[in-house]
Amino acid sequence: MTPKTLSNQRTKAWEQRIADDLRALEDRHLLRRLRTVEDGDGVRIRLDGREVVNCSSNDYLGLSHHPVVVEAVHQAVDRFGWGAGASRLISGSTSLHRELEEAIARFKGTEAAVIYGSGYLANLGVVTALVGHGDAVYSDRLNHASLVDAVVLSRARHRRYRHSDVSHVRELVVSESVSGRRLLATETVFSMDGDVAPLSELVSACMSWDVMVMVDEAHGTGVYGERGAGVVEQLGLSTDVDVQMGTLSKALGGVGAYVAGSRALINYLINASRSLIYTTALPAAAMAASLAALKLVQQEPERRQRLWANTRFLHEALRREGFDIGRTETPIIPVLIGDLERTMQFSRTLLEAGFYLQGIRPPTVPQGQSRLRLTVTSEHSCSDLERLMETLTQLRKQFGIGLREA
């Protein structure tokens, strides 16, 4: 038998194992497929050949399609072209990268900031740079997968505390001796439940035991705070939180992420954060878009006001109609169903009715907690939200799902 024949046999056996795994996922209603958005303005998109209202976007302020942002991209492409061509430490760091980092530091009230390629890369790069073997990380049980993966890869001791439970954090911190560094990591706005971490209490507890505090403001940036700088700004904790991470891809409508903190922290990350050092830089045009969006967040507070008005409307309407939306306080609204198959059936039927609400299943959420993840933006009209409520109510009665337990 020739090496080529052996290679073909190995490949077929390997592919068969993958096919078996895919079938098992499909049998459990866990198989995921990519959907193609053909065009649209963010709120109304063409999906699978039909126009629908998008209720699954994190573009909370509608900035991805703002004419000022789009024009900034055009001008930057004319000036710098598209690709950066290299990592930040080689030749990929442009004047627009520096300008955006300086703007973010002012925005977040810190000494310095640095840009990463994505929120996942930022969390991965920061945690693995700051802690390692012999250190400990205290992580909220509902933290985003990027934070969970970062702790695992860091090889630090992983201590997961009950969701938003400050007393459990205290128990974990005092119950063991750690010779190295200690870090607490939490999202400020939790991406699947829409509730907000008890950040003031967590910071106070960590200060008592010399534990570093890292927050993920992915869903807080642009949404919370007087200037839209996030939950940290709203609570007046800018000087008390050691590491502020956030994304440029949600309320700022672009791509990438930032980490803001002391100048020493940022200089250290530039020298020790592997996901920053060994990644091609984001294009200068992406920096231009975020610079424009950052200015709009501060210059157009009416967008945030519309967002919160729409959020309040849906919170009140959904609870009044008996839907279980958990403890959400934010534009992230989980419509809790529980059963996995019925969740996906509900999502498909809503799509047929003209509304795109993605069903969320394990492992993204715990077993038995499948839900529709509804996100509202400043650009949804009153008629959009009223029609959505009418449709949800009709389908709830049709399928007998989505009701809050008595």
C-alpha positions, 0 to 999 in steps of 0.5 A: 500500500502506497503512502498516498493510499494510507493518507487517504484512508487516515483522512477518511477515518478522521472525517468520519469521526467528525461526521459522527460528532456533527450528527450527535450535535444535530440529534441534540439540537446543538448543531450551529450553522452560519447565517448570511446577511446579504445587506441592510442598515443594521436594524433591517437586514436581508437574511436568507433572501428576506428582509427582517428586523434585526433584534440580535445585534450588539450595535446598540447606538446604530453607529456602524452605519452612521455617515460620519463613521463611514466617511472616516473609513473612506478617508483612512483607506485613501490615506493608508490603504486597507491592511496593516501589513504587520503586527503592532511591534513591527510596522503595523502601528499607525498614527491613527492607532496612537490617536485612538489609544490616547482618546480611549485613555481620556475617555476611560479616565486612565493614563494609557490604553492599547488596542487589540484585534478583538475582545477575545484576544484582549481578555486572552492576552491580558490574563495570560500576561498578568497571572500564571502558575502559582497565581489565582484568578477569581472569576464570576461563574457567568463570565464570557468564554474568553475570560474562562479560556484565558484563565485556563491557558494562564495555568493560574489557579481558577476559582469560580465564584457564584454569579455576582456573589460578593460573599462567595468571593470573600470566602474564596479569598480568605480560605486559601494562601496564594504566594503569587498574584491574585486577580478578580475578573468580571464582566460589568454587563453580563452578555447573556443575562443582561444584569450588572455586576455589583462592582462597587462591592467587588472592588471594595472587597478586593482592595482589602486583600490586595487583589487586582481587579479586571473588568470586561466592559464589552457591553457597558462601553457606550451604554452606561455612564454620563459620557458613555464610558461604561459602568466603571465611569457611572460608579466613579471607580476609574481610579480603583479598577486596575484593568479596564477592557472593552470592545470597539465592536458593540456600541462603537459599531466597529471591530477590535478591543481596548485595554485601559489602565496605568501606563505601567500596565500598558507598557507591560502588556506591549511587552508580555501580551502574546495575543498583541505581540504576535497578531497583525494589527487592525487596519488604520481604517478600523481605527478611524471608524472607532475614533469617529464613533467615540466622538459621536458617543460623547457628542450625541447623548440622545442616542443613549437616551433613545436606547434606554427609552426602548429598553424600558419599553421592552422590559415593562411590556415583556414583564407585563405580558408574563415573559420571564426575562430574568434579572436584566437591567440592560438592552440585553434581554433574555427571553427565557424558555428552558427547553432547547428544541422549543427555543430554536422552534420559537426562533425559527417561527419569529424569523418567518414572522419577520424578526431575527432573534437568535436562540441561545443554547448550551454550552453558551448558557447552562443546561435547561436555560436556553433562551432567545437573546433579544437586544434592543438598539437606539435605532429600533422604532416604536412601531418595530417594538410594538410589532415585536411585542404583538408577535411574541405574545401571539407566538407565546400563546401558540406554543405555550412557551416563554411564560414566567413561572408562578 
